[in-house]
Amino acid sequence: MSKAGKFEVDQDIRDALVSIIPVQRVESCARGIVSSACKGERYVTEPAWFRATFLWKIFCPEVIEWTYRLLYITHPGESPKDAIGKKLVDITGAKKFLYPETIRVPEPKTD
């Protein structure tokens, strides 16, 4: 929220935080949550292929932590917009593949 009370999205900061992690539509996530609840599952991982990162986190936690630091952390005094993950998304044009069209537009969805 801005000082004027208007909802604003800083796309550069959002891209720095999301980086190269694929983003799914809300409908897909909701479908996965409801499906898991109906099956009585205790944990939900959506999308399903993301379960592999869970195994990496268990067996090689240092690799995952190193990767997070590499992609998201900047040097003191640098902007989060200078993170390597953000640069990867910008240089490769990966937004077209990793982000749904609804978040690639600068205006936030209001309905």
C-alpha positions as CSV (number, residue, x, y, z in Angstrom):
1,M,0.0,0.0,0.0
2,S,1.3,3.4,-0.9
3,K,1.0,6.4,1.4
4,A,-2.0,7.5,-0.7
5,G,-3.7,4.2,0.2
6,K,-3.3,2.8,-3.3
7,F,-2.2,-0.9,-3.8
8,E,1.1,-0.9,-5.8
9,V,3.4,-3.7,-6.8
10,D,7.1,-3.1,-7.3
11,Q,7.7,-5.7,-10.1
12,D,11.5,-5.5,-9.7
13,I,11.3,-6.4,-6.0
14,R,8.8,-9.1,-6.7
15,D,11.0,-10.6,-9.4
16,A,14.0,-10.5,-7.1
17,L,12.1,-12.4,-4.4
18,V,10.5,-14.9,-6.7
19,S,13.5,-15.3,-9.0
20,I,13.6,-18.4,-11.1
21,I,11.0,-20.3,-9.0
22,P,8.0,-21.1,-11.2
23,V,4.8,-19.4,-10.2
24,Q,1.4,-21.2,-10.5
25,R,-2.0,-19.8,-10.9
26,V,-4.2,-19.7,-7.7
27,E,-6.7,-22.1,-9.3
28,S,-4.1,-24.8,-9.7
29,C,-2.8,-24.4,-6.2
30,A,-6.4,-24.5,-4.8
31,R,-7.2,-27.6,-6.8
32,G,-4.1,-29.3,-5.4
33,I,-5.0,-28.3,-1.8
34,V,-8.6,-29.6,-2.1
35,S,-7.5,-32.8,-3.7
36,S,-4.9,-33.5,-1.0
37,A,-7.5,-32.7,1.7
38,C,-10.0,-35.1,0.2
39,K,-7.4,-37.8,0.1
40,G,-6.5,-37.2,3.7
41,E,-2.9,-36.3,3.0
42,R,-1.1,-34.4,5.8
43,Y,1.2,-32.4,3.5
44,V,0.6,-30.6,0.2
45,T,3.3,-30.0,-2.3
46,E,2.1,-28.1,-5.4
47,P,3.3,-28.6,-8.1
48,A,4.1,-32.2,-7.5
49,W,7.5,-32.1,-9.1
50,F,8.6,-29.7,-6.4
51,R,8.9,-32.7,-4.0
52,A,12.3,-33.3,-5.4
53,T,13.5,-30.1,-3.6
54,F,12.3,-31.6,-0.3
55,L,14.5,-34.6,-0.8
56,W,17.5,-32.3,-1.7
57,K,16.7,-30.3,1.5
58,I,16.8,-33.5,3.6
59,F,19.9,-35.1,2.1
60,C,21.9,-32.1,0.9
61,P,20.8,-29.1,2.9
62,E,24.0,-27.2,2.3
63,V,23.5,-27.3,-1.4
64,I,20.0,-25.8,-1.1
65,E,21.2,-23.1,1.3
66,W,24.1,-22.3,-0.9
67,T,21.8,-22.0,-3.9
68,Y,19.4,-19.7,-2.0
69,R,22.3,-17.5,-1.0
70,L,23.6,-17.4,-4.5
71,L,20.3,-16.4,-6.0
72,Y,18.7,-14.1,-3.4
73,I,21.4,-12.5,-1.2
74,T,23.2,-9.4,-2.3
75,H,26.2,-7.7,-0.8
76,P,25.7,-5.1,1.9
77,G,24.6,-1.8,0.4
78,E,23.3,-3.4,-2.8
79,S,19.7,-3.3,-3.8
80,P,17.7,-6.6,-3.8
81,K,17.1,-5.8,-7.4
82,D,20.8,-6.7,-8.0
83,A,20.3,-10.3,-6.9
84,I,21.6,-12.9,-9.3
85,G,18.2,-14.7,-9.5
86,K,16.6,-11.4,-10.7
87,K,19.3,-11.0,-13.3
88,L,18.8,-14.5,-14.5
89,V,15.1,-13.9,-15.0
90,D,15.7,-10.6,-16.8
91,I,18.5,-11.8,-19.1
92,T,17.0,-15.1,-20.2
93,G,13.4,-13.8,-20.5
94,A,12.3,-16.6,-18.3
95,K,9.3,-14.7,-17.0
96,K,7.4,-15.8,-20.1
97,F,7.7,-19.4,-19.0
98,L,7.9,-19.2,-15.2
99,Y,5.2,-16.6,-14.4
100,P,1.5,-16.7,-15.4
101,E,0.4,-13.8,-17.6
102,T,-1.6,-12.3,-14.8
103,I,1.5,-11.3,-12.8
104,R,3.5,-10.2,-15.8
105,V,1.4,-7.1,-16.2
106,P,2.3,-4.0,-14.1
107,E,-1.3,-3.4,-12.8
108,P,-2.4,-5.6,-9.9
109,K,-5.6,-7.6,-10.4
110,T,-8.4,-6.0,-8.5
111,D,-11.4,-8.4,-9.0
